[in-house]
Amino acid sequence: MREGGGREKSIAEVFELERLAQIAAAHQHHRCLQIVAGFTGHTH
């Protein structure tokens, strides 16, 4: 963290972090679906 006042992150950094978080969440969701499909025998 920066000290001395001012914003800690620019708007672009915040949007980039949000985008990366969404990608990570989608990847995790897909991985969970793959695991469930493996248990039920519905692999692709």
Biopython code that builds the backbone (N, CA, C, O; Angstrom):
import numpy as np
from Bio.PDB.StructureBuilder import StructureBuilder

atoms = [
    (1, "MET", "N", (0.830, -1.199, 0.000)),
    (1, "MET", "CA", (0.000, 0.000, 0.000)),
    (1, "MET", "C", (0.866, 1.250, 0.000)),
    (1, "MET", "O", (1.897, 1.330, 0.667)),
    (2, "ARG", "N", (0.410, 2.205, -0.764)),
    (2, "ARG", "CA", (1.127, 3.481, -0.780)),
    (2, "ARG", "C", (0.723, 4.315, 0.420)),
    (2, "ARG", "O", (-0.404, 4.241, 0.910)),
    (3, "GLU", "N", (1.660, 5.094, 0.868)),
    (3, "GLU", "CA", (1.362, 6.011, 1.969)),
    (3, "GLU", "C", (1.445, 7.429, 1.441)),
    (3, "GLU", "O", (2.021, 7.677, 0.382)),
    (4, "GLY", "N", (0.871, 8.347, 2.177)),
    (4, "GLY", "CA", (0.971, 9.744, 1.785)),
    (4, "GLY", "C", (-0.266, 10.271, 1.100)),
    (4, "GLY", "O", (-0.208, 11.297, 0.422)),
    (5, "GLY", "N", (-1.387, 9.587, 1.262)),
    (5, "GLY", "CA", (-2.633, 10.088, 0.676)),
    (5, "GLY", "C", (-2.803, 9.664, -0.758)),
    (5, "GLY", "O", (-1.983, 8.931, -1.311)),
    (6, "GLY", "N", (-3.873, 10.134, -1.351)),
    (6, "GLY", "CA", (-4.182, 9.775, -2.729)),
    (6, "GLY", "C", (-4.856, 8.426, -2.808)),
    (6, "GLY", "O", (-4.936, 7.691, -1.823)),
    (7, "ARG", "N", (-5.340, 8.110, -3.998)),
    (7, "ARG", "CA", (-5.995, 6.816, -4.194)),
    (7, "ARG", "C", (-4.957, 5.711, -4.202)),
    (7, "ARG", "O", (-3.843, 5.892, -4.693)),
    (8, "GLU", "N", (-5.326, 4.581, -3.660)),
    (8, "GLU", "CA", (-4.403, 3.453, -3.637)),
    (8, "GLU", "C", (-4.302, 2.796, -5.004)),
    (8, "GLU", "O", (-3.231, 2.322, -5.385)),
    (9, "LYS", "N", (-5.392, 2.762, -5.739)),
    (9, "LYS", "CA", (-5.396, 2.153, -7.065)),
    (9, "LYS", "C", (-6.130, 3.067, -8.045)),
    (9, "LYS", "O", (-7.086, 3.752, -7.682)),
    (10, "SER", "N", (-5.667, 3.063, -9.281)),
    (10, "SER", "CA", (-6.371, 3.825, -10.307)),
    (10, "SER", "C", (-7.647, 3.085, -10.700)),
    (10, "SER", "O", (-7.809, 1.902, -10.399)),
    (11, "ILE", "N", (-8.532, 3.781, -11.363)),
    (11, "ILE", "CA", (-9.770, 3.161, -11.837)),
    (11, "ILE", "C", (-9.451, 1.987, -12.765)),
    (11, "ILE", "O", (-10.087, 0.936, -12.677)),
    (12, "ALA", "N", (-8.480, 2.160, -13.641)),
    (12, "ALA", "CA", (-8.105, 1.084, -14.565)),
    (12, "ALA", "C", (-7.626, -0.144, -13.806)),
    (12, "ALA", "O", (-7.959, -1.269, -14.179)),
    (13, "GLU", "N", (-6.852, 0.057, -12.747)),
    (13, "GLU", "CA", (-6.383, -1.072, -11.943)),
    (13, "GLU", "C", (-7.547, -1.793, -11.278)),
    (13, "GLU", "O", (-7.570, -3.022, -11.223)),
    (14, "VAL", "N", (-8.496, -1.042, -10.780)),
    (14, "VAL", "CA", (-9.665, -1.646, -10.134)),
    (14, "VAL", "C", (-10.453, -2.477, -11.141)),
    (14, "VAL", "O", (-10.844, -3.604, -10.838)),
    (15, "PHE", "N", (-10.691, -1.933, -12.338)),
    (15, "PHE", "CA", (-11.420, -2.684, -13.358)),
    (15, "PHE", "C", (-10.648, -3.928, -13.786)),
    (15, "PHE", "O", (-11.244, -4.982, -14.009)),
    (16, "GLU", "N", (-9.334, -3.813, -13.899)),
    (16, "GLU", "CA", (-8.524, -4.972, -14.280)),
    (16, "GLU", "C", (-8.603, -6.053, -13.206)),
    (16, "GLU", "O", (-8.730, -7.234, -13.527)),
    (17, "LEU", "N", (-8.529, -5.664, -11.953)),
    (17, "LEU", "CA", (-8.643, -6.642, -10.868)),
    (17, "LEU", "C", (-10.014, -7.307, -10.875)),
    (17, "LEU", "O", (-10.124, -8.511, -10.645)),
    (18, "GLU", "N", (-11.051, -6.529, -11.135)),
    (18, "GLU", "CA", (-12.409, -7.085, -11.209)),
    (18, "GLU", "C", (-12.518, -8.076, -12.362)),
    (18, "GLU", "O", (-13.117, -9.142, -12.221)),
    (19, "ARG", "N", (-11.935, -7.716, -13.502)),
    (19, "ARG", "CA", (-11.965, -8.607, -14.674)),
    (19, "ARG", "C", (-11.233, -9.912, -14.372)),
    (19, "ARG", "O", (-11.721, -10.993, -14.701)),
    (20, "LEU", "N", (-10.079, -9.810, -13.754)),
    (20, "LEU", "CA", (-9.320, -11.010, -13.408)),
    (20, "LEU", "C", (-10.067, -11.866, -12.398)),
    (20, "LEU", "O", (-10.028, -13.094, -12.471)),
    (21, "ALA", "N", (-10.742, -11.226, -11.462)),
    (21, "ALA", "CA", (-11.527, -11.964, -10.469)),
    (21, "ALA", "C", (-12.668, -12.716, -11.149)),
    (21, "ALA", "O", (-12.965, -13.853, -10.782)),
    (22, "GLN", "N", (-13.308, -12.092, -12.134)),
    (22, "GLN", "CA", (-14.403, -12.755, -12.859)),
    (22, "GLN", "C", (-13.882, -13.942, -13.658)),
    (22, "GLN", "O", (-14.523, -14.992, -13.707)),
    (23, "ILE", "N", (-12.720, -13.777, -14.283)),
    (23, "ILE", "CA", (-12.118, -14.876, -15.040)),
    (23, "ILE", "C", (-11.783, -16.034, -14.102)),
    (23, "ILE", "O", (-12.054, -17.194, -14.411)),
    (24, "ALA", "N", (-11.194, -15.707, -12.962)),
    (24, "ALA", "CA", (-10.837, -16.743, -11.992)),
    (24, "ALA", "C", (-12.073, -17.463, -11.476)),
    (24, "ALA", "O", (-12.059, -18.684, -11.317)),
    (25, "ALA", "N", (-13.134, -16.721, -11.215)),
    (25, "ALA", "CA", (-14.374, -17.330, -10.725)),
    (25, "ALA", "C", (-14.979, -18.243, -11.789)),
    (25, "ALA", "O", (-15.457, -19.331, -11.470)),
    (26, "ALA", "N", (-14.962, -17.812, -13.036)),
    (26, "ALA", "CA", (-15.502, -18.631, -14.122)),
    (26, "ALA", "C", (-14.681, -19.902, -14.288)),
    (26, "ALA", "O", (-15.236, -20.979, -14.506)),
    (27, "HIS", "N", (-13.367, -19.781, -14.185)),
    (27, "HIS", "CA", (-12.494, -20.946, -14.301)),
    (27, "HIS", "C", (-12.765, -21.928, -13.165)),
    (27, "HIS", "O", (-12.849, -23.135, -13.387)),
    (28, "GLN", "N", (-12.901, -21.408, -11.956)),
    (28, "GLN", "CA", (-13.173, -22.261, -10.801)),
    (28, "GLN", "C", (-14.519, -22.963, -10.967)),
    (28, "GLN", "O", (-14.641, -24.149, -10.660)),
    (29, "HIS", "N", (-15.523, -22.245, -11.446)),
    (29, "HIS", "CA", (-16.854, -22.823, -11.667)),
    (29, "HIS", "C", (-16.767, -23.945, -12.702)),
    (29, "HIS", "O", (-17.357, -25.010, -12.520)),
    (30, "HIS", "N", (-16.033, -23.704, -13.785)),
    (30, "HIS", "CA", (-15.877, -24.710, -14.838)),
    (30, "HIS", "C", (-15.182, -25.946, -14.286)),
    (30, "HIS", "O", (-15.567, -27.071, -14.603)),
    (31, "ARG", "N", (-14.158, -25.740, -13.460)),
    (31, "ARG", "CA", (-13.417, -26.859, -12.873)),
    (31, "ARG", "C", (-14.329, -27.687, -11.968)),
    (31, "ARG", "O", (-14.271, -28.916, -11.993)),
    (32, "CYS", "N", (-15.161, -27.034, -11.181)),
    (32, "CYS", "CA", (-16.102, -27.744, -10.308)),
    (32, "CYS", "C", (-17.079, -28.565, -11.138)),
    (32, "CYS", "O", (-17.408, -29.695, -10.778)),
    (33, "LEU", "N", (-17.544, -27.997, -12.253)),
    (33, "LEU", "CA", (-18.456, -28.738, -13.125)),
    (33, "LEU", "C", (-17.763, -29.958, -13.725)),
    (33, "LEU", "O", (-18.384, -31.010, -13.873)),
    (34, "GLN", "N", (-16.487, -29.827, -14.070)),
    (34, "GLN", "CA", (-15.741, -30.960, -14.610)),
    (34, "GLN", "C", (-15.624, -32.072, -13.571)),
    (34, "GLN", "O", (-15.761, -33.251, -13.898)),
    (35, "ILE", "N", (-15.372, -31.696, -12.327)),
    (35, "ILE", "CA", (-15.254, -32.681, -11.248)),
    (35, "ILE", "C", (-16.581, -33.406, -11.050)),
    (35, "ILE", "O", (-16.618, -34.631, -10.943)),
    (36, "VAL", "N", (-17.670, -32.641, -11.002)),
    (36, "VAL", "CA", (-18.999, -33.243, -10.835)),
    (36, "VAL", "C", (-19.312, -34.161, -12.017)),
    (36, "VAL", "O", (-19.814, -35.269, -11.827)),
    (37, "ALA", "N", (-19.019, -33.707, -13.228)),
    (37, "ALA", "CA", (-19.267, -34.525, -14.415)),
    (37, "ALA", "C", (-18.457, -35.816, -14.353)),
    (37, "ALA", "O", (-18.939, -36.871, -14.764)),
    (38, "GLY", "N", (-17.239, -35.739, -13.847)),
    (38, "GLY", "CA", (-16.410, -36.932, -13.701)),
    (38, "GLY", "C", (-17.026, -37.936, -12.748)),
    (38, "GLY", "O", (-16.999, -39.138, -13.011)),
    (39, "PHE", "N", (-17.574, -37.464, -11.661)),
    (39, "PHE", "CA", (-18.216, -38.356, -10.693)),
    (39, "PHE", "C", (-19.472, -39.001, -11.267)),
    (39, "PHE", "O", (-19.794, -40.142, -10.936)),
    (40, "THR", "N", (-20.176, -38.275, -12.125)),
    (40, "THR", "CA", (-21.433, -38.799, -12.665)),
    (40, "THR", "C", (-21.231, -39.519, -13.996)),
    (40, "THR", "O", (-22.179, -40.077, -14.550)),
    (41, "GLY", "N", (-20.005, -39.510, -14.511)),
    (41, "GLY", "CA", (-19.714, -40.207, -15.759)),
    (41, "GLY", "C", (-20.060, -39.423, -17.006)),
    (41, "GLY", "O", (-20.106, -39.994, -18.095)),
    (42, "HIS", "N", (-20.307, -38.128, -16.874)),
    (42, "HIS", "CA", (-20.662, -37.290, -18.026)),
    (42, "HIS", "C", (-19.489, -36.410, -18.433)),
    (42, "HIS", "O", (-19.589, -35.184, -18.390)),
    (43, "THR", "N", (-18.393, -37.015, -18.823)),
    (43, "THR", "CA", (-17.242, -36.229, -19.273)),
    (43, "THR", "C", (-17.386, -35.938, -20.753)),
    (43, "THR", "O", (-18.096, -36.646, -21.467)),
    (44, "HIS", "N", (-16.711, -34.892, -21.213)),
    (44, "HIS", "CA", (-16.778, -34.549, -22.632)),
    (44, "HIS", "C", (-15.409, -34.575, -23.252)),
    (44, "HIS", "O", (-15.267, -34.312, -24.446)),
]
sb = StructureBuilder()
sb.init_structure("model")
sb.init_model(0)
sb.init_chain("A")
sb.init_seg("    ")
for serial, (resi, resn, name, xyz) in enumerate(atoms, 1):
    if name == "N":
        sb.init_residue(resn, " ", resi, " ")
    sb.init_atom(name, np.array(xyz, "f"), 0.0, 1.0, " ", f" {name:<3s}", serial, name[0])
structure = sb.get_structure()
